[in-house]
Amino acid sequence: MRDLCRAIGEILLDHRDPIGVAGEAAARDEYESYVPVVTGLVAAGASVDVLAARLLRIEQVDMGLRGDAARAQVVAAKLYRLAAR
């Protein structure tokens, strides 16, 4: 499970990064609070659409951002593929 959490954290930072902190070494933990929720969904076999909806909700509700549905869908597909490993 630890490897899954690490992989999810990397995907969230490297491919989602709605506030643009991926290049800042000191900010690598910026999205850590979302990893357990996303990991739970991935481990439970959530669909790409469910994952994308949750990512979008995090951006819009939790972070107060506009959200990017297209990016959420792309990232959700990457997360979904982790469960297939």
Secondary structure per residue as TSV (DSSP state, phi and psi in degrees):
chain	resnum	aa	ss	phi	psi
A	1	M	-	360.0	-33.3
A	2	R	H	-61.8	-40.4
A	3	D	H	-64.8	-38.8
A	4	L	H	-63.5	-45.1
A	5	C	H	-60.2	-43.1
A	6	R	H	-63.3	-44.7
A	7	A	H	-63.9	-40.8
A	8	I	H	-64.9	-43.8
A	9	G	H	-58.5	-40.7
A	10	E	H	-66.0	-41.7
A	11	I	H	-64.1	-44.3
A	12	L	I	-61.0	-40.2
A	13	L	I	-76.3	-45.9
A	14	D	I	-79.1	-28.6
A	15	H	I	-118.0	-18.6
A	16	R	I	-103.0	-66.6
A	17	D	-	32.5	62.4
A	18	P	T	-67.8	-16.2
A	19	I	T	-108.5	5.2
A	20	G	S	70.4	44.0
A	21	V	-	-108.8	5.0
A	22	A	T	-57.9	-33.6
A	23	G	T	-81.3	-5.3
A	24	E	-	-98.5	110.3
A	25	A	G	-57.2	-37.9
A	26	A	G	-71.1	-14.8
A	27	A	G	-105.1	12.6
A	28	R	T	-60.3	-22.7
A	29	D	T	-91.5	7.3
A	30	E	T	-55.6	-36.2
A	31	Y	T	-103.9	6.2
A	32	E	G	-56.5	-32.8
A	33	S	G	-67.3	-18.3
A	34	Y	G	-92.7	-14.1
A	35	V	H	-60.8	-45.8
A	36	P	H	-60.4	-39.9
A	37	V	H	-65.4	-47.4
A	38	V	H	-66.7	-40.3
A	39	T	H	-60.6	-42.1
A	40	G	H	-59.6	-41.9
A	41	L	H	-66.2	-45.2
A	42	V	H	-63.3	-45.9
A	43	A	H	-63.6	-30.3
A	44	A	T	-81.9	-3.8
A	45	G	T	81.5	28.8
A	46	A	-	-58.5	147.0
A	47	S	-	-72.4	166.5
A	48	V	H	-58.5	-42.7
A	49	D	H	-64.1	-39.5
A	50	V	H	-66.3	-44.0
A	51	L	H	-61.9	-45.2
A	52	A	H	-62.3	-41.2
A	53	A	H	-63.3	-39.8
A	54	R	H	-68.5	-42.1
A	55	L	H	-61.3	-42.1
A	56	L	H	-64.9	-41.4
A	57	R	H	-62.0	-41.3
A	58	I	I	-58.7	-46.6
A	59	E	I	-62.7	-46.4
A	60	Q	I	-79.9	-47.4
A	61	V	I	-88.7	-53.0
A	62	D	I	-73.3	-36.9
A	63	M	S	-100.8	-12.5
A	64	G	-	71.7	26.1
A	65	L	-	-99.9	171.0
A	66	R	-	-68.9	-38.1
A	67	G	-	90.5	151.6
A	68	D	-	-133.1	97.5
A	69	A	H	-62.8	-37.6
A	70	A	H	-65.8	-45.2
A	71	R	H	-64.4	-40.8
A	72	A	H	-59.1	-39.2
A	73	Q	H	-66.8	-42.5
A	74	V	H	-64.5	-46.2
A	75	V	H	-65.9	-39.9
A	76	A	H	-60.3	-38.3
A	77	A	H	-64.9	-39.3
A	78	K	H	-63.8	-43.5
A	79	L	H	-64.1	-41.8
A	80	Y	H	-59.6	-40.0
A	81	R	H	-65.0	-24.7
A	82	L	H	-62.8	-37.4
A	83	A	H	-67.8	-24.2
A	84	A	T	-79.0	-11.6
A	85	R	-	-67.9	360.0
